[in-house]
Amino acid sequence: MIVTKPILRLALLLVLALGGCKIVSDKELAAENAKSAGAFDATTYVEKVWTPTAVTDFKTRAVDLTTLLPAIEADPEKAGQTYGRGGGDGNPWTYEVKGEGKVSVVDVKSRHGLMTVDIATKSGLRQVDLQIGPVIFGTALRDSLPFIHFGDFVNQIQFAQISRALNDVATKHLIKTADPQDMMGKSIVFYGAATQGSPSTIMSITPISIEIGKGTSP
């Protein structure tokens, strides 16, 4: 067999390339990946800011649904600009909200549990859906909080981890203080993060707190 110069050059390049490589085991690779991922712990971050910052922000800035729902029906864009955060490019507005109403439906058959609440507004009775988990959809909690910005995190993965951690922590704290199945037919007071795609759809809310109300709701 005759070995040509191009083949010799290719072989030499392969030897040089392999010489700069280090072969690692699967165990070593997993350890390195874990080390990189462990540099940021979304749950630890969220637990740290939850009560002193996130909950305080909701209790301070939340807009009452008796004001927000009619405003959205009248002019969704103006309502978003006045009370919401985000929006634009086809994205829904997100809101920090509070409300009081009567629980008309509690559905816990699915892991994505929902509680429907009837709320009396100046324009009539309106319904909202509270996500009571344990599975929570969407990024409303993250997107409604003004102190959380994409630029504060290394990449999109960390930003997504923050959203999941917020949903998980909210559900964990909610379970400690409220049993949705005991609230059927009762008046409740709640705070949460909401998204509203269009005035014709029922508003979806991720609650951070639910308490029995004074019974003044319809």
N, C-alpha and C positions, 0 to 999 in steps of 0.2 A: 504494500500500500504506500502510495506516495503522499506525503503530507505537504500541502502547499503552504506558502507564506501567510495567506489570509487565515487559514485554519490555525496556524501557530499563533498568530496575533490574537485571535478570538480566545484560544485556550489560555493565553497569558492574561488577558483581561478578566476571564472568569476566576483565575487563581487570585489575582489582585483583589477582585471584588469580595470573594469569600474570605480573604484574609482580614478584611475589616469588619466582618460580621461575628456576632457572638450568638451561639446557639443556646437558647434558654428552654427550660422545661415548661410544661403547661402550668405547673404549680407556681413557678417564678413569674410567669406572665400574668396569672390571676392575681398574684400579690401586688404586682405593679399596677394593674388596672384598679384594684381595690384602693390602693394608695392614692391614685389620682382622683377617684370618685369620692374618697373620704375627705378630700381637701375642703369640700363644701357639704354641709349637712343641712338640708332644707328644713327638716323637722325641728332641729335645734334652733335654727334662725327664727322660725315661726313661733315656737313656744316662748322664745325670749321676748318677742315684740307683741304677742297676742293680747294679754290683758292690759299692760300699760299703754300700748300704742294703738293697736287695731280696735279693740273694744271701746276704748276711750274715744277714738275718732268716730266710730259709729254713733255712740251715744251723744256726741257733740254735733255732728254734721248731718245726720240722717234727715231726709225730707219726709214729711208725713204723706202717706198714700192718699189721704183725702184731698191733698193739694196736687200731688204728682199725677195721679191717674186722669183727672179731668184735663190737666195741662197737656198730657200726651195726646189725649183724644182731640183736643183743640188744635195743637200744632206740635207734632212729634219733634221736629228739629229744634224749635225754640225751647221746648221743654228740656231737651238734651243739653242744649247750650247753657240753660239756666241752672239746671239741677244735676246734670250728669257729668260723666267723664268718658273720654274716648270718642267713639262715633267716627264718621267719615269713611270713605272708600267702601261703603256697603256694610261696615261693622255696626253692630247694635250699640246703643248707649248703655252704660252701666251706671247704677245709682246706689247710694247708701240710703236705705229706707227704714221707716218705722210704720207700724200700723196696728190697728185694733179691729178685731172682727170675730165673727162666729164660725167655728169649725163645722163645715157641712159634709166633708168627706175625709176619711183617713184610709189610705190604701197602703198597706205594708205587705201585700202579697209578693210584690217584686222587691228585689234588693234596692231598687231605685224608688224608695218610698216617697209618697206625696201626701200632703195635707192641703186640702182646698179650704180657703177662708173667704167668707162673704164679708165685704166691707161696704158700709154706707157712705156714699159721697153725695155731693150736691147735685150731680147729674144722675143719681140713681145707685142701685146696688151693683157692685162690681166684685169679681172673684179674682183671687191670686192663688198660685200654687207654691207651697213651701216644700223644698226638697228636704226630706227628713232622713234620707239615707237608709242603710249605711253607704250606698254608692251615690256620689254627688257628681252631676254632670256640669261641665262648663267652667269658665274662669272668672266668674263674676266677682268673687271675693278679691282676687288679686287685682283685677282691672278697675275695681271701684275705689281701692285705697290709694290716696294721693301720694303716699310716701314710698310706694313701690314702683320703681322705674326699670325698664329693660336694661338701660345703660349701667345700672348698678351691679349687674351680674356678668359673668364671664361669657356666657353664650345662651342660646335658646334653650338648651337642655336644662340649665340651672333655673331659667325663668319658668319653664314648665314644671320643674320640681317644686318650686315655690307655690304654684297654683294647687298642685295635688296636696301638698302639706297643709295649706290653708284649709282646704276642704276637709281633710282628715281631722285636723285639730278642732275645727268648728263642730264637726259631728261628735267628736269625743266629749267636748264640753257640753254639747246639747244633751247628750244621753245622760249625763250626770244630773241634769236639772229638770228634764222634761220627759214624760212618757206620752208620746203622741196618741196612743190608743185610749188613754184616760181623758183626752181632751175633746173627744167627739161631742158636738152639740154645745160646747162651752165657749165663752168669750175669752179670747187670748190677746195678749200684747206681745209684739215681736219686733226684733231688729234684724236686718239682713242686707244682703247685696242682691240687686235685681238687674235683670236684662230685659229689654223690651224691643223685640224685632219690629213690630208694627202695632198700631192701636187696636187692631182686630184680634190679636192673639192674647191669650191669658199670660199675664206677667209671671215669670219664673223667678223665685226668690230662694237664695241660699241663706237660711237663718243662722244667726250667731247666738240668739237667745229667744226663748219662748216662755212666757209666764201666763198663768191664769189671770184674766182681767177682772174688772169690777162688774161685769154683766150688763154693761150699757150698750153693747153692740147688738145689731139685729140678729 
